[in-house]
Structures are given as structure tokens and as C-alpha cells.
Amino acid sequence: MADLTRRDALIAFSSAALIGVAASAGLGAPAWAQGPSDDELVQRAIHYLDGLVSVKGRFQQADQKGGTADGTFYMARPGRARFEYDAPSSLLITCDGRTVILSDQQRHTFQRVALASTPLGVFLSDHIRVDSGAQVTRVDRLDNGGFAVTARGANARDGQITLHFADRPLRLSGWQVTDAGNHVTRVTLSSLVPIAAPPADFFTQEQH
């Protein structure tokens, strides 16, 4: 298994929330003419994301060079998230509602990023809100019966994200992020289940 960089991790998870902004905004000002069925799928996606309050699941992250990493993630909206990477990686990402922290004990690194400066803030908010300038660029039906929604942010540096949804029952199965430099990171989700909200200190970490 090849190691992924902290940059890959930050792209994969802080950008995941872009869909919450872009899907909503795209309905009002679509990049191309969407039929009613596309609008319905986007609305279903927004409603589903709004319903993800406190969940746990497994993820596999992969980049375009073949690097992969697995782990467990937790989310408790509003504001909190935790991504634990499996050994041999020691990367841990937490968000306490204000600050996203990336730490790696093996590399002795500790990085703080304001939640408000990342799209993750939108995804973890109490409600997926409309934000001007972002737009849905396409809605695709998948061979497995699900669908995918691709959205682009208001700024070129936001890149774009494609969220994949399985259907019957509807669930988020993963996403693909392409940043402004055309760097692609993919995340596949599995075993997504609702849980009781963990304590607040589960979503933060101290520098050692």
C-alpha cells in the first residue's frame, strides 16, 4: 500500500463539503440546462446530506498515482468530524467545529486550518446552505443504479467535486475531488451507520 500525502488528505476531506454549496446554488443558476429529473436528484442529494447528523463509517482514499490509504471516519454535525487512518499511517484529522487539525506522529507534523476557510465548514453546518457563485455542472446516472453530482466552486482554486450516491436506499458512496492543478483524489465510503454523538473532546487533539 502506497502512502498518501497530507495534501491528499486535506484535499479529499476538506473539499468534500463543496457539494453542499454547489448543488444548492446550481439549481438557481445551472451551468447548462438541467431537466426536472436532474433537479430532483440534486434535491434528493441535499436532503440526504442534511440528514447526516451523527455517523461512522469506513473510507478508502486513493490518488491518481496509485497511492491508497484506509481508515475510519466519524461525523457529528454541526461542526465536528474525525478521520483516523489505519496503520502503518499515523495521520489523524479532527475538526471541533472551529479548527481542522492534521497531525502525523511519525512525521512529527501538526497543522491547523480554520474550518471557515474550507468547504468542510459548509458540509458540517446545521443545514446545507445556498452560496452564490457555485454551480452544479452535471448530473450523471451510474450503471449501478445510483447517480453522481458534479459541482464547481465559485473560485478556480476550489476545483470540482463529484459525489457518488447509491440508491435504494439512498446513501453517499464516495466522492472524487479534482483541484485547480488537476490533481485527482478519490474517496470510497462503506459501512456508513448512524451512531450516538461522541463527546466533544473526541473531535480535537493537542500538539505533543
Secondary structure, DSSP 8 states (H G I E B T S, - for coil): -----HHHHHHHHHSTTHHHHHHHHHHHS-SS---HHHHHHHHHHHHHHHH--EEEEEEEEEETTS-EEEEEEEEETTTEEEEEE-TT--EEEEEESSEEEEEETTTTEEEEEEGGGSTHHHHTSSS----TT-EEEEEEE-TTS-EEEEEE-SSGGG-EEEEEEETTTTEEEEEEEE-TT--EEEEEEEEEEE-----GGGG-----
